[in-house]
Amino acid sequence: MMRRVLLLASGLLLLAGPAFAQPAPGFVRAEGTRFVRPDGSTYKIKGMSFGNWLLPEGYMFKFKVQRSPREIEDVISYLAGPEEAAKFWREFRDVYVGEDDFAFLQAAGFTTVRVPLHWKFFLDPKNPSKVDPDGEGWALIDRAVRWAKAHDIKLILDIHAAPGGQTGVNHDDGVGYPLTFYVPEYQRRTITLWRAIAARYKDETTVLAYDLLNEPISPYHDIDYLNPRLEPLYQEIAAAIREADPNHPIILAAAQWSTNFGVFGPPFADNLGYSYHKFWASPERREVQDYVNFANRWGVPIFLGETGELTDEWNAKYRAMNERFNIGWSFWTYKNLDSRSTVSSITKPEGWDAIAAFGSVPRAQWDGMAKPSREAVAATLAAYIENAKFANTTVNRGYVASLGLEAP
């Protein structure tokens, strides 16, 4: 296959990777330091992340100890029984994101939704090296695409839980270590998943971009060994995507909570963007200067992929500071349980604290705790599902205003 050769300002030659087909008309693309629409105008990313939907997080259930998806599922199954638990999760994924959520986001002025994905909804649970064409996730994303298209919203698809775990903490649903980078089979599965996503959505202009790995390589692990392995894996994933899909921008998240751009060399392909995440940072230029320098040096767009979880005042200052550098953003998160730091707040149902008590201690203590009846747990779970429907949530209008938008 032909490879493109770039001449850098230093006079060095860079092999920039295989030359693939050019993007088709109609897609947003990375052009210089901007994401641009087909007409050449800037596509302004004003987004929210659908956290918790396909990848539950403990703090969004008020759980203090059982925080990964599998741990949360264990709590619900222990208290409700396997059948009732399975019913709850099916209804949870069906209800947590609905078309009225997209209608609200459009009316408020949001342009984008970032959708965190878990591998288990797309790969065959009996043989995870293969794609499951009937996996639950495909139908859910297809439905989200339809709703997004109807409401002029674009989707960023984001692998939040890669096979093996790319971060090494609870929200990648791994074992507490970034095994994606150690085990070749996990890398092959990750590439298989992205190849399948690209093949399915290659012609879908409602999909804005592919965000390859969320927050890879937390700072708690052997970063000297792991960091040099991040970009080569990105190159392999990108090559697999481009075999099927020349159209969509590919977004590369930095290491160490998506903060460390030092892991990146020059862009290895066209139509790339780069993502950083910042929570609770000072709303000053120094917090983004390294990222802006990187964008200007290499002529690539950068994107604030996650931020928030603080106050409306901080939101407004940090969002405005990023916008001064023409940086698009996606705040975390759109919907949460009993929270002011979210757009759509779910009312905590009666009996929820009894469930959360089990999620807030080690599993070894459960058998010695006062356990609510299965009937009471089922009623509480049913109330949660009802409360999670957009019409029954509370919109934090001040939060939306802090993002420079207006809740209708």
LOFINU-893158 format. One record per residue (C-alpha): residue number from 0; residue in one letter; x, y, z. Coordinates in Angstrom, 2 decimals, decimal comma. Layout:
BEGIN
n: NUM res: a X: X Y: Y Z: Z
...
# end
This chain:
BEGIN
n: 0 res: m X: 0,00 Y: 0,00 Z: 0,00
n: 1 res: m X: 1,24 Y: 3,48 Z: -0,79
n: 2 res: r X: 2,55 Y: 5,57 Z: 2,09
n: 3 res: r X: 2,55 Y: 9,35 Z: 2,16
n: 4 res: v X: 5,78 Y: 11,20 Z: 2,92
n: 5 res: l X: 5,67 Y: 14,55 Z: 4,68
n: 6 res: l X: 8,51 Y: 17,06 Z: 4,75
n: 7 res: l X: 8,66 Y: 18,69 Z: 8,16
n: 8 res: a X: 9,96 Y: 22,18 Z: 8,81
n: 9 res: s X: 13,02 Y: 20,59 Z: 10,41
n: 10 res: g X: 13,87 Y: 19,01 Z: 7,08
n: 11 res: l X: 13,14 Y: 15,50 Z: 8,36
n: 12 res: l X: 11,04 Y: 13,07 Z: 6,39
n: 13 res: l X: 8,06 Y: 11,49 Z: 8,14
n: 14 res: l X: 6,26 Y: 8,42 Z: 6,96
n: 15 res: a X: 2,70 Y: 9,48 Z: 7,62
n: 16 res: g X: 0,97 Y: 6,15 Z: 7,25
n: 17 res: p X: -1,01 Y: 4,51 Z: 4,47
n: 18 res: a X: -2,82 Y: 6,72 Z: 1,97
n: 19 res: f X: -6,55 Y: 6,00 Z: 2,09
n: 20 res: a X: -9,50 Y: 7,32 Z: 0,13
n: 21 res: q X: -10,54 Y: 10,92 Z: 0,64
n: 22 res: p X: -13,63 Y: 11,68 Z: 2,76
n: 23 res: a X: -16,95 Y: 11,79 Z: 0,93
n: 24 res: p X: -18,92 Y: 15,05 Z: 0,74
n: 25 res: g X: -21,31 Y: 15,85 Z: 3,56
n: 26 res: f X: -19,12 Y: 15,00 Z: 6,56
n: 27 res: v X: -17,66 Y: 17,26 Z: 9,20
n: 28 res: r X: -13,88 Y: 17,02 Z: 8,86
n: 29 res: a X: -10,71 Y: 18,15 Z: 10,61
n: 30 res: e X: -9,18 Y: 21,02 Z: 8,67
n: 31 res: g X: -6,32 Y: 22,94 Z: 10,22
n: 32 res: t X: -7,18 Y: 23,75 Z: 13,80
n: 33 res: r X: -10,93 Y: 23,48 Z: 13,20
n: 34 res: f X: -13,64 Y: 20,95 Z: 12,72
n: 35 res: v X: -15,45 Y: 22,23 Z: 9,63
n: 36 res: r X: -18,82 Y: 21,62 Z: 8,06
n: 37 res: p X: -19,14 Y: 20,59 Z: 4,43
n: 38 res: d X: -19,55 Y: 24,27 Z: 3,47
n: 39 res: g X: -16,23 Y: 25,13 Z: 5,16
n: 40 res: s X: -17,74 Y: 26,90 Z: 8,18
n: 41 res: t X: -16,58 Y: 25,95 Z: 11,67
n: 42 res: y X: -18,51 Y: 23,20 Z: 13,39
n: 43 res: k X: -18,81 Y: 24,36 Z: 16,99
n: 44 res: i X: -18,91 Y: 21,45 Z: 19,40
n: 45 res: k X: -21,24 Y: 22,35 Z: 22,27
n: 46 res: g X: -21,83 Y: 18,99 Z: 23,79
n: 47 res: m X: -22,93 Y: 16,80 Z: 26,65
n: 48 res: s X: -21,81 Y: 13,26 Z: 27,41
n: 49 res: f X: -24,38 Y: 10,53 Z: 27,93
n: 50 res: g X: -22,49 Y: 9,19 Z: 30,92
n: 51 res: n X: -24,01 Y: 6,28 Z: 32,86
n: 52 res: w X: -26,22 Y: 5,09 Z: 29,99
n: 53 res: l X: -24,16 Y: 2,25 Z: 28,53
n: 54 res: l X: -21,48 Y: 2,36 Z: 31,18
n: 55 res: p X: -22,85 Y: 2,88 Z: 34,70
n: 56 res: e X: -20,64 Y: 4,61 Z: 37,25
n: 57 res: g X: -20,95 Y: 4,10 Z: 40,98
n: 58 res: y X: -21,12 Y: 7,74 Z: 42,03
n: 59 res: m X: -24,12 Y: 8,23 Z: 39,73
n: 60 res: f X: -25,93 Y: 5,61 Z: 41,80
n: 61 res: k X: -24,73 Y: 7,11 Z: 45,11
n: 62 res: f X: -22,47 Y: 4,06 Z: 45,58
n: 63 res: k X: -19,21 Y: 4,83 Z: 47,37
n: 64 res: v X: -17,37 Y: 1,48 Z: 47,07
n: 65 res: q X: -18,98 Y: -0,59 Z: 44,32
n: 66 res: r X: -18,20 Y: 1,73 Z: 41,43
n: 67 res: s X: -17,53 Y: -0,21 Z: 38,22
n: 68 res: p X: -20,38 Y: -1,44 Z: 35,99
n: 69 res: r X: -19,88 Y: -5,07 Z: 37,01
n: 70 res: e X: -19,84 Y: -4,11 Z: 40,72
n: 71 res: i X: -23,00 Y: -2,02 Z: 40,36
n: 72 res: e X: -24,70 Y: -4,91 Z: 38,57
n: 73 res: d X: -23,62 Y: -7,21 Z: 41,38
n: 74 res: v X: -25,33 Y: -4,99 Z: 43,96
n: 75 res: i X: -28,59 Y: -4,89 Z: 42,04
n: 76 res: s X: -28,56 Y: -8,63 Z: 41,41
n: 77 res: y X: -27,83 Y: -9,41 Z: 45,06
n: 78 res: l X: -30,75 Y: -7,30 Z: 46,26
n: 79 res: a X: -33,31 Y: -7,82 Z: 43,50
n: 80 res: g X: -32,44 Y: -11,28 Z: 42,23
n: 81 res: p X: -31,02 Y: -12,07 Z: 38,79
n: 82 res: e X: -34,31 Y: -11,93 Z: 36,85
n: 83 res: e X: -35,47 Y: -8,63 Z: 38,30
n: 84 res: a X: -31,98 Y: -7,20 Z: 37,89
n: 85 res: a X: -31,86 Y: -8,19 Z: 34,21
n: 86 res: k X: -35,27 Y: -6,58 Z: 33,71
n: 87 res: f X: -34,08 Y: -3,38 Z: 35,40
n: 88 res: w X: -31,01 Y: -3,06 Z: 33,19
n: 89 res: r X: -32,98 Y: -3,65 Z: 30,00
n: 90 res: e X: -35,43 Y: -0,94 Z: 30,99
n: 91 res: f X: -32,63 Y: 1,31 Z: 32,21
n: 92 res: r X: -30,88 Y: 1,29 Z: 28,83
n: 93 res: d X: -34,20 Y: 1,71 Z: 27,03
n: 94 res: v X: -35,37 Y: 4,69 Z: 29,09
n: 95 res: y X: -32,25 Y: 6,55 Z: 30,24
n: 96 res: v X: -31,86 Y: 8,17 Z: 26,81
n: 97 res: g X: -35,01 Y: 8,99 Z: 24,85
n: 98 res: e X: -35,96 Y: 11,12 Z: 21,89
n: 99 res: d X: -37,24 Y: 13,86 Z: 24,19
n: 100 res: d X: -33,69 Y: 14,17 Z: 25,58
n: 101 res: f X: -32,45 Y: 14,94 Z: 22,07
n: 102 res: a X: -35,32 Y: 17,35 Z: 21,48
n: 103 res: f X: -34,41 Y: 19,24 Z: 24,64
n: 104 res: l X: -30,71 Y: 19,38 Z: 23,77
n: 105 res: q X: -31,50 Y: 20,81 Z: 20,35
n: 106 res: a X: -33,89 Y: 23,38 Z: 21,78
n: 107 res: a X: -31,31 Y: 24,48 Z: 24,37
n: 108 res: g X: -28,66 Y: 25,02 Z: 21,69
n: 109 res: f X: -26,42 Y: 21,96 Z: 22,11
n: 110 res: t X: -24,94 Y: 20,64 Z: 18,88
n: 111 res: t X: -23,29 Y: 17,41 Z: 19,95
n: 112 res: v X: -23,60 Y: 14,36 Z: 22,21
n: 113 res: r X: -20,64 Y: 12,22 Z: 23,20
n: 114 res: v X: -21,74 Y: 8,61 Z: 23,74
n: 115 res: p X: -19,56 Y: 6,40 Z: 25,98
n: 116 res: l X: -19,62 Y: 2,76 Z: 24,86
n: 117 res: h X: -18,87 Y: -0,56 Z: 26,58
n: 118 res: w X: -17,39 Y: -3,34 Z: 24,47
n: 119 res: k X: -19,70 Y: -5,97 Z: 25,94
n: 120 res: f X: -22,74 Y: -4,64 Z: 24,08
n: 121 res: f X: -21,05 Y: -5,12 Z: 20,69
n: 122 res: l X: -18,72 Y: -8,15 Z: 20,92
n: 123 res: d X: -19,87 Y: -11,74 Z: 21,33
n: 124 res: p X: -19,93 Y: -12,51 Z: 25,08
n: 125 res: k X: -19,12 Y: -16,18 Z: 24,35
n: 126 res: n X: -16,27 Y: -15,32 Z: 22,00
n: 127 res: p X: -15,25 Y: -11,67 Z: 22,48
n: 128 res: s X: -12,76 Y: -11,88 Z: 19,63
n: 129 res: k X: -15,77 Y: -11,67 Z: 17,30
n: 130 res: v X: -18,47 Y: -9,07 Z: 16,77
n: 131 res: d X: -21,98 Y: -9,94 Z: 17,93
n: 132 res: p X: -24,24 Y: -8,67 Z: 15,12
n: 133 res: d X: -27,20 Y: -9,00 Z: 17,49
n: 134 res: g X: -25,48 Y: -7,23 Z: 20,38
n: 135 res: e X: -27,79 Y: -4,90 Z: 22,26
n: 136 res: g X: -25,56 Y: -1,90 Z: 21,69
n: 137 res: w X: -26,04 Y: -1,77 Z: 17,91
n: 138 res: a X: -29,79 Y: -1,21 Z: 18,12
n: 139 res: l X: -29,37 Y: 1,37 Z: 20,87
n: 140 res: i X: -26,81 Y: 3,38 Z: 18,88
n: 141 res: d X: -28,88 Y: 3,06 Z: 15,69
n: 142 res: r X: -31,84 Y: 4,49 Z: 17,58
n: 143 res: a X: -29,73 Y: 7,31 Z: 18,99
n: 144 res: v X: -28,51 Y: 8,11 Z: 15,48
n: 145 res: r X: -32,12 Y: 8,36 Z: 14,24
n: 146 res: w X: -33,09 Y: 10,67 Z: 17,07
n: 147 res: a X: -29,97 Y: 12,77 Z: 16,71
n: 148 res: k X: -30,58 Y: 13,17 Z: 12,99
n: 149 res: a X: -34,18 Y: 14,22 Z: 13,61
n: 150 res: h X: -32,99 Y: 16,92 Z: 16,03
n: 151 res: d X: -29,87 Y: 18,16 Z: 14,24
n: 152 res: i X: -27,49 Y: 16,75 Z: 16,83
n: 153 res: k X: -24,24 Y: 14,97 Z: 15,96
n: 154 res: l X: -22,80 Y: 12,04 Z: 17,90
n: 155 res: i X: -19,24 Y: 11,34 Z: 18,98
n: 156 res: l X: -18,85 Y: 7,61 Z: 19,58
n: 157 res: d X: -16,39 Y: 6,96 Z: 22,41
n: 158 res: i X: -15,00 Y: 3,64 Z: 23,64
n: 159 res: h X: -15,16 Y: 4,14 Z: 27,39
n: 160 res: a X: -14,60 Y: 0,48 Z: 28,27
n: 161 res: a X: -12,23 Y: -1,26 Z: 25,86
n: 162 res: p X: -11,56 Y: -5,00 Z: 26,12
n: 163 res: g X: -9,21 Y: -5,50 Z: 29,06
n: 164 res: g X: -9,56 Y: -1,92 Z: 30,26
n: 165 res: q X: -7,59 Y: 0,99 Z: 28,84
n: 166 res: t X: -7,53 Y: 3,24 Z: 31,92
n: 167 res: g X: -6,98 Y: 0,99 Z: 34,89
n: 168 res: v X: -9,76 Y: 2,38 Z: 37,08
n: 169 res: n X: -13,42 Y: 1,59 Z: 37,71
n: 170 res: h X: -14,94 Y: 3,34 Z: 34,73
n: 171 res: d X: -13,28 Y: 1,09 Z: 32,16
n: 172 res: d X: -14,89 Y: -1,94 Z: 33,87
n: 173 res: g X: -11,58 Y: -3,79 Z: 33,89
n: 174 res: v X: -9,67 Y: -5,40 Z: 36,73
n: 175 res: g X: -7,96 Y: -2,23 Z: 37,92
n: 176 res: y X: -5,04 Y: -2,28 Z: 35,51
n: 177 res: p X: -4,84 Y: -1,11 Z: 31,87
n: 178 res: l X: -4,58 Y: -4,60 Z: 30,43
n: 179 res: t X: -5,54 Y: -3,39 Z: 26,94
n: 180 res: f X: -1,91 Y: -2,33 Z: 26,55
n: 181 res: y X: -0,40 Y: -5,53 Z: 27,93
n: 182 res: v X: -2,44 Y: -8,26 Z: 26,28
n: 183 res: p X: -2,30 Y: -8,48 Z: 22,47
n: 184 res: e X: -5,64 Y: -10,28 Z: 22,33
n: 185 res: y X: -7,34 Y: -7,33 Z: 24,04
n: 186 res: q X: -5,79 Y: -5,02 Z: 21,45
n: 187 res: r X: -7,06 Y: -7,24 Z: 18,65
n: 188 res: r X: -10,56 Y: -7,16 Z: 20,14
n: 189 res: t X: -10,44 Y: -3,38 Z: 20,42
n: 190 res: i X: -9,40 Y: -3,10 Z: 16,79
n: 191 res: t X: -12,14 Y: -5,57 Z: 15,79
n: 192 res: l X: -14,72 Y: -3,46 Z: 17,59
n: 193 res: w X: -13,64 Y: -0,23 Z: 15,94
n: 194 res: r X: -13,51 Y: -1,87 Z: 12,52
n: 195 res: a X: -17,12 Y: -3,00 Z: 13,01
n: 196 res: i X: -18,26 Y: 0,44 Z: 14,20
n: 197 res: a X: -16,60 Y: 2,07 Z: 11,20
n: 198 res: a X: -18,15 Y: -0,37 Z: 8,75
n: 199 res: r X: -21,62 Y: 0,20 Z: 10,18
n: 200 res: y X: -21,54 Y: 4,01 Z: 10,34
n: 201 res: k X: -19,16 Y: 4,88 Z: 7,50
n: 202 res: d X: -21,89 Y: 6,65 Z: 5,53
n: 203 res: e X: -23,67 Y: 8,24 Z: 8,49
n: 204 res: t X: -23,12 Y: 12,00 Z: 8,57
n: 205 res: t X: -24,95 Y: 12,27 Z: 11,91
n: 206 res: v X: -21,93 Y: 10,61 Z: 13,50
n: 207 res: l X: -19,42 Y: 13,42 Z: 13,99
n: 208 res: a X: -16,29 Y: 11,48 Z: 14,97
n: 209 res: y X: -14,77 Y: 8,41 Z: 16,58
n: 210 res: d X: -13,16 Y: 9,00 Z: 20,01
n: 211 res: l X: -10,90 Y: 5,95 Z: 20,16
n: 212 res: l X: -10,15 Y: 5,42 Z: 23,86
n: 213 res: n X: -11,41 Y: 7,33 Z: 26,86
n: 214 res: e X: -8,75 Y: 8,52 Z: 29,34
n: 215 res: p X: -6,15 Y: 5,86 Z: 28,53
n: 216 res: i X: -3,45 Y: 4,99 Z: 31,07
n: 217 res: s X: -4,27 Y: 6,55 Z: 34,41
n: 218 res: p X: -1,35 Y: 8,08 Z: 36,35
n: 219 res: y X: -1,50 Y: 5,25 Z: 38,89
n: 220 res: h X: 0,29 Y: 2,76 Z: 36,63
n: 221 res: d X: 3,62 Y: 2,28 Z: 34,90
n: 222 res: i X: 3,39 Y: 5,29 Z: 32,63
n: 223 res: d X: 7,03 Y: 5,08 Z: 31,49
n: 224 res: y X: 6,28 Y: 1,67 Z: 30,02
n: 225 res: l X: 2,71 Y: 2,31 Z: 28,88
n: 226 res: n X: 2,78 Y: 5,81 Z: 27,40
n: 227 res: p X: 5,01 Y: 4,91 Z: 24,42
n: 228 res: r X: 2,49 Y: 2,18 Z: 23,54
n: 229 res: l X: -0,51 Y: 4,49 Z: 23,24
n: 230 res: e X: 0,08 Y: 6,16 Z: 19,90
n: 231 res: p X: 1,15 Y: 2,94 Z: 18,13
n: 232 res: l X: -2,15 Y: 1,37 Z: 19,23
n: 233 res: y X: -4,00 Y: 4,43 Z: 17,97
n: 234 res: q X: -2,24 Y: 4,01 Z: 14,63
n: 235 res: e X: -3,38 Y: 0,39 Z: 14,38
n: 236 res: i X: -6,96 Y: 1,27 Z: 15,28
n: 237 res: a X: -7,02 Y: 4,19 Z: 12,84
n: 238 res: a X: -5,69 Y: 2,00 Z: 10,03
n: 239 res: a X: -8,46 Y: -0,54 Z: 10,68
n: 240 res: i X: -11,08 Y: 2,21 Z: 10,69
n: 241 res: r X: -9,78 Y: 3,70 Z: 7,45
n: 242 res: e X: -10,02 Y: 0,35 Z: 5,68
n: 243 res: a X: -13,79 Y: 0,71 Z: 5,99
n: 244 res: d X: -14,40 Y: 4,41 Z: 6,59
n: 245 res: p X: -12,49 Y: 7,31 Z: 5,03
n: 246 res: n X: -15,07 Y: 9,83 Z: 6,18
n: 247 res: h X: -15,15 Y: 10,44 Z: 9,91
n: 248 res: p X: -12,59 Y: 12,38 Z: 11,94
n: 249 res: i X: -10,71 Y: 10,27 Z: 14,48
n: 250 res: i X: -10,14 Y: 11,76 Z: 17,92
n: 251 res: l X: -7,11 Y: 10,76 Z: 19,99
n: 252 res: a X: -7,39 Y: 11,21 Z: 23,75
n: 253 res: a X: -4,24 Y: 12,02 Z: 25,69
n: 254 res: a X: -2,80 Y: 9,85 Z: 28,46
n: 255 res: q X: -3,21 Y: 10,34 Z: 32,23
n: 256 res: w X: -6,89 Y: 11,35 Z: 32,39
n: 257 res: s X: -6,52 Y: 12,72 Z: 28,85
n: 258 res: t X: -4,18 Y: 15,49 Z: 30,02
n: 259 res: n X: -0,73 Y: 14,49 Z: 28,75
n: 260 res: f X: -0,14 Y: 15,50 Z: 25,12
n: 261 res: g X: 3,55 Y: 14,65 Z: 25,55
n: 262 res: v X: 2,70 Y: 11,11 Z: 24,40
n: 263 res: f X: 1,96 Y: 12,37 Z: 20,88
n: 264 res: g X: 4,32 Y: 12,82 Z: 17,99
n: 265 res: p X: 3,40 Y: 14,59 Z: 14,77
n: 266 res: p X: -0,03 Y: 13,63 Z: 13,39
n: 267 res: f X: 0,26 Y: 10,25 Z: 11,72
n: 268 res: a X: -2,74 Y: 10,68 Z: 9,40
n: 269 res: d X: -5,16 Y: 13,20 Z: 8,00
n: 270 res: n X: -8,54 Y: 14,02 Z: 9,57
n: 271 res: l X: -7,32 Y: 13,65 Z: 13,16
n: 272 res: g X: -8,41 Y: 15,62 Z: 16,20
n: 273 res: y X: -7,03 Y: 15,50 Z: 19,74
n: 274 res: s X: -8,90 Y: 15,50 Z: 23,04
n: 275 res: y X: -8,07 Y: 16,57 Z: 26,57
n: 276 res: h X: -10,16 Y: 16,35 Z: 29,74
n: 277 res: k X: -9,99 Y: 18,77 Z: 32,66
n: 278 res: f X: -12,02 Y: 18,78 Z: 35,85
n: 279 res: w X: -11,80 Y: 21,43 Z: 38,57
n: 280 res: a X: -8,93 Y: 23,25 Z: 36,87
n: 281 res: s X: -8,25 Y: 26,94 Z: 37,27
n: 282 res: p X: -10,09 Y: 28,87 Z: 34,52
n: 283 res: e X: -6,85 Y: 30,42 Z: 33,32
n: 284 res: r X: -4,96 Y: 30,28 Z: 30,04
n: 285 res: r X: -2,15 Y: 28,20 Z: 31,53
n: 286 res: e X: -4,55 Y: 25,26 Z: 31,85
n: 287 res: v X: -4,89 Y: 24,97 Z: 28,06
n: 288 res: q X: -1,70 Y: 26,55 Z: 26,73
n: 289 res: d X: 0,11 Y: 23,26 Z: 26,03
n: 290 res: y X: -2,86 Y: 21,97 Z: 24,07
n: 291 res: v X: -3,22 Y: 25,18 Z: 22,10
n: 292 res: n X: 0,51 Y: 25,08 Z: 21,30
n: 293 res: f X: 0,15 Y: 21,51 Z: 20,06
n: 294 res: a X: -2,81 Y: 22,44 Z: 17,85
n: 295 res: n X: -1,00 Y: 25,41 Z: 16,34
n: 296 res: r X: 2,26 Y: 23,54 Z: 15,84
n: 297 res: w X: 0,72 Y: 20,67 Z: 13,91
n: 298 res: g X: -2,38 Y: 22,34 Z: 12,46
n: 299 res: v X: -4,91 Y: 20,04 Z: 14,13
n: 300 res: p X: -8,15 Y: 20,67 Z: 16,05
n: 301 res: i X: -8,36 Y: 20,06 Z: 19,78
n: 302 res: f X: -11,46 Y: 19,26 Z: 21,76
n: 303 res: l X: -12,33 Y: 19,43 Z: 25,47
n: 304 res: g X: -13,89 Y: 16,00 Z: 25,76
n: 305 res: e X: -14,92 Y: 16,05 Z: 29,43
n: 306 res: t X: -15,24 Y: 18,73 Z: 32,06
n: 307 res: g X: -17,71 Y: 19,92 Z: 34,69
n: 308 res: e X: -18,85 Y: 18,31 Z: 37,95
n: 309 res: l X: -18,36 Y: 21,54 Z: 39,90
n: 310 res: t X: -20,40 Y: 24,75 Z: 40,16
n: 311 res: d X: -22,29 Y: 26,80 Z: 37,62
n: 312 res: e X: -19,90 Y: 29,68 Z: 38,23
n: 313 res: w X: -16,88 Y: 27,51 Z: 37,46
n: 314 res: n X: -18,59 Y: 26,04 Z: 34,40
n: 315 res: a X: -19,15 Y: 29,49 Z: 32,96
n: 316 res: k X: -15,57 Y: 30,64 Z: 33,51
n: 317 res: y X: -13,87 Y: 27,50 Z: 32,27
n: 318 res: r X: -16,16 Y: 27,13 Z: 29,26
n: 319 res: a X: -15,64 Y: 30,78 Z: 28,27
n: 320 res: m X: -11,86 Y: 30,48 Z: 28,63
n: 321 res: n X: -11,80 Y: 27,50 Z: 26,26
n: 322 res: e X: -14,05 Y: 29,26 Z: 23,80
n: 323 res: r X: -11,62 Y: 32,17 Z: 23,63
n: 324 res: f X: -9,24 Y: 29,71 Z: 21,96
n: 325 res: n X: -12,04 Y: 28,34 Z: 19,73
n: 326 res: i X: -12,01 Y: 25,03 Z: 21,57
n: 327 res: g X: -15,19 Y: 22,97 Z: 21,43
n: 328 res: w X: -16,39 Y: 21,17 Z: 24,54
n: 329 res: s X: -18,51 Y: 18,34 Z: 25,90
n: 330 res: f X: -19,47 Y: 18,60 Z: 29,57
n: 331 res: w X: -19,89 Y: 15,62 Z: 31,90
n: 332 res: t X: -22,59 Y: 14,58 Z: 32,33
n: 333 res: y X: -26,05 Y: 15,10 Z: 30,86
n: 334 res: k X: -28,17 Y: 13,11 Z: 33,34
n: 335 res: n X: -27,46 Y: 12,10 Z: 36,92
n: 336 res: l X: -29,22 Y: 11,07 Z: 40,11
n: 337 res: d X: -30,15 Y: 13,86 Z: 42,51
n: 338 res: s X: -27,47 Y: 16,29 Z: 41,32
n: 339 res: r X: -27,10 Y: 20,00 Z: 40,66
n: 340 res: s X: -23,96 Y: 19,41 Z: 38,57
n: 341 res: t X: -25,85 Y: 18,02 Z: 35,61
n: 342 res: v X: -28,36 Y: 19,17 Z: 33,03
n: 343 res: s X: -31,10 Y: 16,67 Z: 33,83
n: 344 res: s X: -31,42 Y: 15,51 Z: 37,43
n: 345 res: i X: -33,23 Y: 12,28 Z: 38,34
n: 346 res: t X: -35,27 Y: 12,48 Z: 41,52
n: 347 res: k X: -34,00 Y: 9,95 Z: 44,05
n: 348 res: p X: -36,81 Y: 7,44 Z: 44,67
n: 349 res: e X: -37,98 Y: 6,33 Z: 48,07
n: 350 res: g X: -35,94 Y: 3,36 Z: 49,24
n: 351 res: w X: -32,88 Y: 4,25 Z: 47,20
n: 352 res: d X: -30,69 Y: 4,86 Z: 50,26
n: 353 res: a X: -31,22 Y: 1,24 Z: 51,32
n: 354 res: i X: -29,84 Y: 0,08 Z: 47,95
n: 355 res: a X: -27,01 Y: 2,61 Z: 48,02
n: 356 res: a X: -25,95 Y: 1,34 Z: 51,46
n: 357 res: f X: -24,91 Y: -1,96 Z: 49,86
n: 358 res: g X: -23,06 Y: -0,13 Z: 47,12
n: 359 res: s X: -21,11 Y: 1,83 Z: 49,70
n: 360 res: v X: -19,41 Y: -1,00 Z: 51,58
n: 361 res: p X: -17,24 Y: -4,00 Z: 50,61
n: 362 res: r X: -19,12 Y: -7,07 Z: 49,43
n: 363 res: a X: -17,88 Y: -9,08 Z: 52,40
n: 364 res: q X: -20,19 Y: -7,02 Z: 54,65
n: 365 res: w X: -23,41 Y: -7,58 Z: 52,71
n: 366 res: d X: -24,57 Y: -10,77 Z: 54,39
n: 367 res: g X: -24,47 Y: -9,09 Z: 57,79
n: 368 res: m X: -26,55 Y: -6,07 Z: 56,75
n: 369 res: a X: -30,29 Y: -5,51 Z: 57,04
n: 370 res: k X: -31,56 Y: -6,37 Z: 53,57
n: 371 res: p X: -34,69 Y: -4,76 Z: 52,09
n: 372 res: s X: -37,21 Y: -7,21 Z: 50,68
n: 373 res: r X: -36,99 Y: -8,06 Z: 47,01
n: 374 res: e X: -40,45 Y: -6,57 Z: 46,55
n: 375 res: a X: -39,28 Y: -3,27 Z: 48,05
n: 376 res: v X: -36,16 Y: -3,27 Z: 45,91
n: 377 res: a X: -38,18 Y: -3,99 Z: 42,76
n: 378 res: a X: -40,53 Y: -1,10 Z: 43,58
n: 379 res: t X: -37,59 Y: 1,24 Z: 44,12
n: 380 res: l X: -35,96 Y: 0,19 Z: 40,85
n: 381 res: a X: -39,25 Y: 0,69 Z: 39,00
n: 382 res: a X: -39,52 Y: 4,17 Z: 40,51
n: 383 res: y X: -35,99 Y: 4,96 Z: 39,39
n: 384 res: i X: -36,85 Y: 3,95 Z: 35,82
n: 385 res: e X: -39,91 Y: 6,18 Z: 35,86
n: 386 res: n X: -37,99 Y: 9,10 Z: 37,34
n: 387 res: a X: -35,22 Y: 8,74 Z: 34,72
n: 388 res: k X: -37,59 Y: 9,58 Z: 31,87
n: 389 res: f X: -36,80 Y: 13,09 Z: 30,70
n: 390 res: a X: -40,31 Y: 14,39 Z: 31,38
n: 391 res: n X: -39,92 Y: 13,42 Z: 35,04
n: 392 res: t X: -36,45 Y: 14,85 Z: 35,59
n: 393 res: t X: -35,56 Y: 18,31 Z: 36,85
n: 394 res: v X: -33,67 Y: 20,54 Z: 34,43
n: 395 res: n X: -30,99 Y: 22,60 Z: 36,16
n: 396 res: r X: -31,53 Y: 25,80 Z: 34,24
n: 397 res: g X: -28,57 Y: 27,54 Z: 35,86
n: 398 res: y X: -26,28 Y: 24,75 Z: 34,71
n: 399 res: v X: -27,47 Y: 25,15 Z: 31,13
n: 400 res: a X: -27,05 Y: 28,93 Z: 31,38
n: 401 res: s X: -23,47 Y: 28,45 Z: 32,60
n: 402 res: l X: -22,75 Y: 26,84 Z: 29,22
n: 403 res: g X: -23,93 Y: 29,94 Z: 27,40
n: 404 res: l X: -27,19 Y: 28,27 Z: 26,41
n: 405 res: e X: -30,81 Y: 28,56 Z: 27,50
n: 406 res: a X: -33,12 Y: 25,80 Z: 28,68
n: 407 res: p X: -36,43 Y: 26,08 Z: 26,81
# end
